Amino acid sequence: MPADAGRGKVIAQTWFRTTNPNCGGYRGDVYDLHMFDARTNQVHGWKIATTPADPSLGLMQGLREASDRFDFALADVGLLMHGTTVATNAVLERKLARGLLVTTEGFEDVLEIKRHVRRDIYGLQPEPPPTLIPRDRRLGIRERLRADGSVEIPLDERALPRLLDQIDAHKAETVAICLLHSYVNPIHERRLGELIRAERPALPMSLSSEISPEIREFERCSTVVLNALLVPVVKAYLDRLESLLGIDGFQPRVLLVQSNGGVCSLATAAAEPARLLLSGPSGGALAAARLAEILSKPNLVAADMGGTSFDISVLQKGRVTVVSQGEIDRLPVRLSMVEMRTIGSGGGSLAAVDASGRLTVGPRSAGAIPGPVAYGRGGTEPTVTDAHLVLGRLDSRYFLGGRMALDAPGAASAIESRVARPLGLATEQAAQGILRLTNAGLGAAIRLSLFEKGLDPRDFVLLSFGGAAGLHATEVAAEVGMDEVLFPREPGTLSAFGLMFSDLSHHLVRSRLVRAEPENMEILAASLDDLRRAADTSLNEDHVPADRRAISISADLRYTGQAFELSVPWEGLDTVDERALARLVAAFHSAHHQRFSYANPQDPVEIVALRAVATGLLPKPQPTLHYRHDLRPTDKAKRRVFVGDAWSDVPVWDRDAIGPEALIEGPAVIEEAFATHWIAGGWSCALGEAGALVARRMR
């Protein structure tokens, strides 16, 4: 990594929103951009509609608009931190390459057998989970490794010509290889990969021992298949992105944001695109961690609500939780990623009355096109945004800072015909019902995210960001039992702001089932040495100097016989000895008790995997976050808002004009360019550190 990496005049962080995985169609909505200008130490946020046909064009358009508005040239951009949902979109829309899976003979159906878990335990006809590669393109090859990695049946290299003929006959555009127990010994996978590459050098290929070398055959197979199918898709996007470099002097260093919150090079992203599946939303968790430090609020529930989804991440002691497995569209991904719960609830979530006369909101969404009825783009079904407009919480003339006019009569008509009339309610009551049901769903998701960890909502502060969260935050916090809400500056683009604090990151794992006992120290020491060497190799490839490196180790442990593990940091590993192992086991017992309210110190403990996080520390900008408020009237006007059971005159505040002396008591509306905040009755709000608004429940 060059010493001057990212020291251009401007650092740009970008990511674009998409709809939620639970909502079906995954169309791009909005690019969120954040720029750090080293000349003034200021950060600027900007939004622009995406260009689904070629997202790279929308990216450039957004940067051009931002450069004009904030007075910098494209040549000034020294570092581009780019979060993208290109990989996520491809999976959810099934716009994937034509793939073929090669596995151990007799295990061709692992991908389809999956886990015997029923999500809908009462459903008589449950929808089967997706399988991305059909049976005729899942091929077995004769070989077999034992669970300890020893060879039982050597790889049958004589079968290669027939295998190549099948690859050609199926017109495979990419190949995934997942052989039994290759996480312990990759010898057969690597040899098979070498043989195929020698004959088909242009054919993209992914090996499970390189992408996800972990125990559990189905999850490892699912992960490598996803990666293989994404390689041609993501590479095509990155090629288009690279082709834009050089235009008008635009020649930044480009880093892609991974699901784990770190960044990686274009080369790494092209080879391992499955690491990008939660690329965009992870920026919100990073921003929350930075704000937790600045605002001295170590326990945060970060709630990001956009047009179609509501993303929740929990920070304890200022730390973001990273887990070793997630999923997308019911497909497991065994890779490190920021822990996040997502539900299909956003400003574009559709409200309807079902056949039983029950009101529903989401997970279906109006998306960006046609969008809510209020957008005037042909939408006919009412949404959450339409309900806010009908109740007066949104200003039809000041949406997106006045860049877009909203159709209030159209929104009212849609709610009246589709919700109010079927339920026998007035239009305002129907709109209130839509919002109450939405808030109940948001609150339930937050409670679940806390309760499953044994955490009390009263110990946490709600961080509200995204374009739609501010309209719900105080009411949701009250429902959950939280007493404080933070509204950060530029909430609509906060996820992009978080990318500013990313580092180069490689998450490495060695999976080997072994008892956490002194007699196994030699095996553990060898695995740890191997991990450290691999971590250094990864950072060498990124040209990270020695003084900008950090390597941390953790272990996945469980009681013997358990089917799940807890990941525990392994601190103080200057010397690997019995005392270090004893500290690790003690930390596991403590973590198990905190999570599940019990521990069994007398029971034997197994180490399932050792993990290393190799970090290349990037220079961190120090933006000025203490904003000076504009010298203009703070109280813009009063607006008719439906509150309780009647219309009332509610004050509307201009966020950019709020000074430290102002105290806002709800009900009130606070407006800014890309977000509107509803301060419910019983809450007060004032300006806090770093320009954040702090709302507190009045007692």
N, C-alpha and C positions, 0 to 999 in steps of 0.2 A: 504494500500500500504506500504510495508516494507520501512523503511527509506533508506535502501541501494539499493533500486530498480534501476537496470541499472548501478550499479557501478562496473561491471566486467571490465576486461581489454579492451573489445571490445564491441561496440554497432553495430549491423548489421541492416540495413534497406533494405528491398527487396520489389520489386514489378515486375510483368512481364507484358509486353505489349501484347495487342491483337489487332485484327483488329477493324475497326470502325463499330458501329451498322448499319450504312447505307449500309454496303458492303456485307451483306449476311453472308457467313461463318465466324465464329469467332474463328479462330485457334490462339493458342499462338505463338508469335514471339520470344521475347527475355526477359530473366530475367535481370532486372537492379538491381545491388547491390551497396550499399554504406556502407563502414565500417568506424567507428570512433575508432581510437586506442588511449586509454587514456594514454598509455605509452609515446606517442610522440605528442599527440594532433593533429595528422594528420588524414585526411579523404582520403579514397581510393575508386575509382569506378571500377566496373567490370561488364562485360556482359557475358551471356551464353545463348545458345539456350534453349528454354523451352522443357519440356517433356509433350506434351498434354495428353497422356494417364494417367499420374499421376504427376501433377505439383509439388508435394512434393518431388519427387525424383530429379527433376531438381533443386529445391531449395537447397537440400543438396549437389548436385554436384557442384553448383555454390559456396556455402560456402567452400567446400573442396578446390576448385581451388583457391579461394581468400585467404584461410588460408595458402596455400603453397606459393603463390606469395608474400603475404604481411607479412609473418612470424608471424602468431599467431595460436594457437591451437583451435580446436572447443570448448574445455572446457573453453577457455578464453571468450567466447561470453556470456555476462551477460544479454543482452536484445535484443530481436529480434522484430523489428517493421515491420509487414508484411502487405503490400498492395497486394491484390489479385483480379483477375477478374474471379475467379471460379463462383461466382454468376452471373456475367454479361454474361459469356460464356453460362451458362446453360439456361438463358432466350433466348438468341439470337439463339442458336442452338436447342432450345426446348427440351433439355435433362433434363426435369423436372419430379418430382414425379407425380403419378396419383392422382389428387386432387379432392375434393368434396367441394362444397360451400353450407352452410346452411344460409338462410336469412329469413327475415320476409315474411310470406305467402302473395303472390301477388307481391313481388318485386324480383322474381327470374331472371328477364330479365334486371335488371339495368346494369349488367356487359356487356350485348350485345347492349343495347340501346345507351350507352355511352353519349357523347356530340354531339349535332347536328352541328358539325363543319367540313367543307370540306377543306382539305389541298390543294387539286388541284381543284380550283373552276371552271376550264374550262375542266376538264377531263370528258368525256362522260361515261367512265367505270372506276371510281376510285376504287383502291384496298381497300377492307374493312379492317378496323383496326382488329388486332388479338384479339381473345377471347380465353383465356387459359383453361377455363373449359366449356365443351359442355353443352347443355341444359339439357340432361338427368342426369347430375351430379350436377345440381343446384336445391336444394331442399328447399321448404318453410315450415316453422313451424308457427303454430298459436300463435301470440303474437302481441302486438302493444304498443309502447310508443308515447306520444304526443311530439311535438317539445320542450316543456318545461321540458321534462323528466318524467312527470307524467304518470302513467299506465292507458291506455285505455282498453287493453285486456291483462289479465294475461298470462304468459307463460304456454302453455298447456303441462304439464309434462307427461300427459297420452300418448302423441304421441311419447315418447322416444323409446319404444320397436320397433315401426315401423321404426323410423329413424335409429336405430342401424341395423335393418335388411337391409335397403337400403344401408347403409355404407358398410356392408359386401357383399351385392350382387354386388356392383360396384367395389369391391376390392380396396377401397380407401386406399392410402398409407399416406395421410395427409388430414386434414380438416381445412377449413377456415370458420369462423363464423362472419357474418356481419349483425347485426340487426338494424332496423330503429331507428335513434336517440340515439344510444348507446354512442355516444360521449358526450351526456349530462348526461345520466344515464346508467351505464353499468350493472345494476342489472340482466337483463335477459340474456345478453351474459355470464356473469360470472356463473350464475346458470346453464345454458345449458352446458357450458364447464365443470363444476363440474360433472354433471350427465353423460356426455359422458366419461370423464376421469375415473370415477368410474367403468365403464363397459369395457372400452377399454384403459387401462392405458398405453399401448405401442404405441398408435396411436398419431403421432404428431398433434398438434392443434395450431391454431393462432386465437386470438380474435382481432377484429378491435379496440376495446376500449383500448387494450394494445399496439397495434402496431401504430395506427394512429388515435387517438381520436379527429377527426376534422370534422367540418361541410363539406358538399358536399358528397352525398351518393356514387356516381360513383367513385370518386377518392379514397375515403376510402375503398371501396370494392376492387378496383383494387390493392391497396397497400397490403391489408391483403391477397389477393389471391396470389400475387407474393411471399409474405413472406412464406405462407404455402407451396407453391410448392417448395421453395428453402430449407426449413428446412432439409429434408432428404439428399439433394445433398451436402449442405455445411457441415452438420454434418459428413458425410462420409469423406469429405476432411480433416476436422479438426481432426477426429479420426486418419487418416493416418499420419497427421502432428504430433500429439501427440505421435504416436508410434515410431517416430524417436528420440524423446527426450531420452537422456541417452546414445545414441550411441557415443562412443569415448569421453565420458564426456560432450557431448553437452546437456546442461540443462539450457537454458536461460529462462527468463520470456518472454512469447510470448504475444504480443498485436496486434490486428487486426485493420487496418486503416479503418475508416468509410467514407461514402460519404461526411460528413460534415467537414472532415479534422482532426477530433479527433480520438483517438484510444479507443478500448474497449477490455474487457477480452474475452477469448475463450468462456466462458459460455454465455455472452451476444451475441456474434456473432452467436453462434449455435441456440439461441432462436429467434433472430431477424436478420436473414441474409439479409433481404432487405436493411438494413443499409450499406451493403457492395457493393451495385451496382455500385457506382463510387469510389470504394476504391482506386484503383491505381492512376488515374489522379489527385485526390485531393492533392497528395504529391507535384505535380508541383506548385500548387498555394501556398502551405506552403513554398516551397523553394523560390518562388518569393517574398513572404512577408519578409522572412529573408534577402534576398539580397536587397530589397528596403530599409531596415534599415541600412545594412552595407554600401551600396553604396550611401546613401542619395538621392535615386531616388524614392520618394513616389508615383508617378503616373506611373505605369507600365502596359503595355499590355504583359502578359506572353503568349508566343506562343510556344507550344510543338508540334513538327512535327516528327513523327516516320515513320514506314513503310507504314501505312495505314490510319492514321488519323491526323488531325490538330486540336488541342485543344486550345481554347482561354479563358483566364480569365483576368478580368480587376481589377487592384488594384488602389484605390483612397486613398490618404493619408496613404499609406502603408497597407491598410486593404483589406482583401479578403472578397468578398460579399458571404454571405450564404443565400440561398433562401429556402422557405418552400416546394417547389414542383419542381420536374423534371420529366423526362420520359426516358424510354428505349424502343426502337423499337415500338414507338407510344403507349406505355402503361404508363399511369400516375403513378407516385410514390409520394405520399403525405408525404414526409419525408424531413428533413433538409439536404441540400447538397450544396457543393461549386458551385456557379454559373459558368457555363462553356458552351461555345458553341463549338460543335464538328462538323466538316465536313469530308466527306470521301475523304481526299486528303493527300497523303504521298508519300514516295519514291517508294512504290510498286503500286501506282495507275496506272491503265491501260489506255493507249492511243489508240484511235481507230478512224476511219472515219466511220460515220454512213451512212445510205442509202441515205440521202440527200446531202452527200458530206461535212458534217460538222465535224470538229475535236472535239473530246470529250476526257476529261481526268477525270477518276474516275466517280462515287465513287467505282466502282468495283476495286478490288485489287488482285494482284498476291499472297498476303500473304507471309508467310515464306516458304511454299512449294507449287508450285515450285519456287516462288519468281521471281524477274526480270530475263530477259533473261541472263543478265550479270553474274548471279550466277552460270550458267551452271548446273542447276538442272532440266532441262526439260521444262522451260518456253519458250513460243513461242510468246507471246504478249508483245509489248514494254511497258516500264514503265517510270516514271519520272527519276528513277535512271539510266536507260539505256540512257536517253537523256543527263544527266550530263556527263556520261562516254564518249559518242560520241563527246561531245563538249570539252572534255579535262579537265573538272573541277574536275573529280575524277581520281585518279591514279590507274590503274588496278593492280599494284603491291603492293599498300599500303592501301588497303581497310581493315578496322578494324585493323589498325596498322600492316598490312602485314600478318594477320592471314588468309586472304582469297583472292585468286586471282580472278580477274574479266575477263570475256570474252568480250573484246572490239569488235572484229570482229562480234561476234554473236549479240551483241546489235545493231551495225550499220546495220546489215542485216535485223533485225526485224523492225527497224524504216524505212528503205528504202522500204521494201515490204509492210508493213502494213499502213504506213502514207505518206511517201514521194511520192511514185509512184501514189497512188490514188489522191493525191492533186497536182501532177505535180510540186513537189519541189525537190530541192537537199536534200540530207540526213541531212546536217547541218541545213538547213533552217527548215526542219520538226522538228528536235530536238529543235531548238529555239522556234518554235511555241508551242510545248508541254510545255516548261517552261513558256512562256508568258501566256498561258491560265491557267496554274497552279497558277502563281503569281496573276493573276487577280482574281481568286477564293479565294485565301488566303486574298488578300486585301479587297475584298468585305465582307468577314466574319468579319474582324477586324473593318471595317467601321460600319457595322451593330451593332457590340457589343458596339461601342462607341456612335454612333448617337442615338440609342434607349434610351440612358441615358442622352442625351443632352450634350455630351462631345465632345471636340475638339481634334482631333488626334495630333495637334501641341503641346498640353500640355502633351503629353505622350512619354515615351521611350519604345521601343520594346525590350523585353527580349527574346532572341532566345535560345531555348534548344530542346533536343531531337536529335536523330541521323541525321535527315535530314534538320532541320530548318536553319542551318548555310548556306546552299547552296542557300537559298531564301531570307534571312532576309533583306539584304540591298536593294534589288530590290523591295521587298514588302513594306518596309518602305517608299521608295521614291514614290511609287504609292499611298500610303495612305496619304502622306504629313507629315510623321514623319522624324525628323532630326537626331535621335540618336538611335543606336542599341547596346545592351550589349550582349557579348558572355561570359557567366560565365565559370569557370573551370568545367571540367567534365560534359559538357552539355548533353552528351548521357545518363547520369545516374542521372540527377538533380532531377527528381521526387523522386527517392529513397533517395537522400540527404535531401529533404524536410521533410521526415518522422521523421528525427532526432528531429524536433522541435514540434512534436505533443504532446498533452496532453490527458489524459483521459477525455472523454466528453460525457455527456448525454443531449440530447435536449428533453425537456418536453413541453407539450402544454395542455392547458385547453380551449376548444372552447365553448363559450357562447355568444350569440348575445345580446348586451346590449348597450344602449345609453351612451355615455361618458358625463354623467351629474352628478351633485353632489348628487341627490337623489338615485343614484345607487352605492354610495361609499361602502355601506355595502356588496353588492354582490361582488364588485371588491376586497374589502379587504379579503373576505372569499376565493375567488379564488386565490389571491396572496399567502395567508397563506398556502393553499393546495399545490400550486406549490413549495413553499420553502420547505415544509416538504418532498415532493416527491424528490426534488433535494438532500436534505440531506440524505434521505434513499438510493438513488442511490450511493452516494459517500461513505456512510457507508458500502455498500456491496462491494465496491472496496477497503475498508480499507484505505481510504485517511485521513490522519491526519488533524486536524482542521486548522493548519497553512498553509496547502497546498491546500486550497479550494477557489474557486471563483464562485459566482453565479450572473448571470446577467439576467435582465428581459427586455422583449420587448413586444409590443402590435401590433396586426394587426388591422389597422383602415381603415375606408372608409367613404365617405359621404353617408348618407342614400339614398338607391336606387341604389348605384353602385354595380357592379358585381365583383369587384376586390378590393384588399386591398393593403396597404403599411405597411411594418413592420417598426416600429419606436422604437428605444431604449427608455426605461423608466428609466431615470437617477435619482439619488438622492432619492431612495425610503426608506430611513430610517424611514420616517413617511408617511403613506398613508392618504393623506387628499385632500381637494379640490384644494389647490395650486399645489400639485403634479399632479393632473389630468389636471389642466389648462396648466401646462407646457407641458404635453404630447400632448394635443390637439394642442397647438401652434407649437410644433415640427412637428406634422402631416401636418398642413397647409404649413409650410415651405418646408417639403419634397415633398409635392404634387406640389408646385410651381416649385421646382427645376426639378422635373421629367417631368411635363406636361405643364409647363409655365403658369399655372394659379392656383389659390386657391379661395375657397369660404368660408371665415371665418364666414359668417352669417349662413351657412347651418349646420344643426345638424350632428354630427359625431357619428358613431357606432364603438364599439369595437367588433371585431369578435372572436378574440382569444388572450390569454395571453400566452407568451412563456418564458421558463427559460432555460438557458444554465448552467448546473452544470459541473464545470471543476475541475479535479484533476490534479494539477500542477506536472508534472514529472521533475526530475532533468534534466537540459539542459547542454549538453556538450558544451565546448567552443573550437571548432576546430581552428587550425591555418590555416588561409585562405590567408596569405601573402606568396605566393609561391616564392621560390628562383629559378630563371631560370637556366637551365643547361648551363654549360660552353662549348658550342659547336656552330658551325656556325649557325646563325639565318636563313640566306637565303640558303635553301637547294639546289635550282637549278632553272632553268627556264623550263617551259613546254609549249608546243604548245597548245593554247586554242583558240577556235573560239569565237571571240569578234566582235560584230557588224556584218560586212559582210566579215570578213577575218580572217585567222589564224594569231595569234600573239604569240610572246614569252613573257609569263607572269611569274613573279617571284612567287616561291612557298616558303612559310615561315614555319618553324618548330615552332609550338606554344610553346613547352616546352623550347625553346631557346630564346624566345623574351624577351628582357630586357626593362627597363623603358626608355631607350634612343631611342629605335627604333620607327620610324614613317613609317607606311605602307600606300602607296597610291595605290588606285585601278586603273586599274584592277589587282587583286592579289588573290592568293589562300593561305589559312592558313590551315595546316594539323595537326591533333593530332590523338591519337590512335582510338577513336571511333566517330570522327566527322570531317567534312571538311567544311571550311567557305569560301564563295565567297565574296570578297570585290569588289563591282562593281565600274566602272569608276565614278569619281565624289565624291568618298568617301575616307576618310583617317581613319586609325585605329592605336591605341596605347594601351599600357598596362595601366590599371587603378587599382583601389583599389581591394584588395582581389583576385588578379590574373585575374580579368575580363578584357577582351578586349573591348575597347570602340570605336565604329565606328561612325564617324560624317560626315554629308553631307557637302562637301566643297561648299562655296558660291562664 
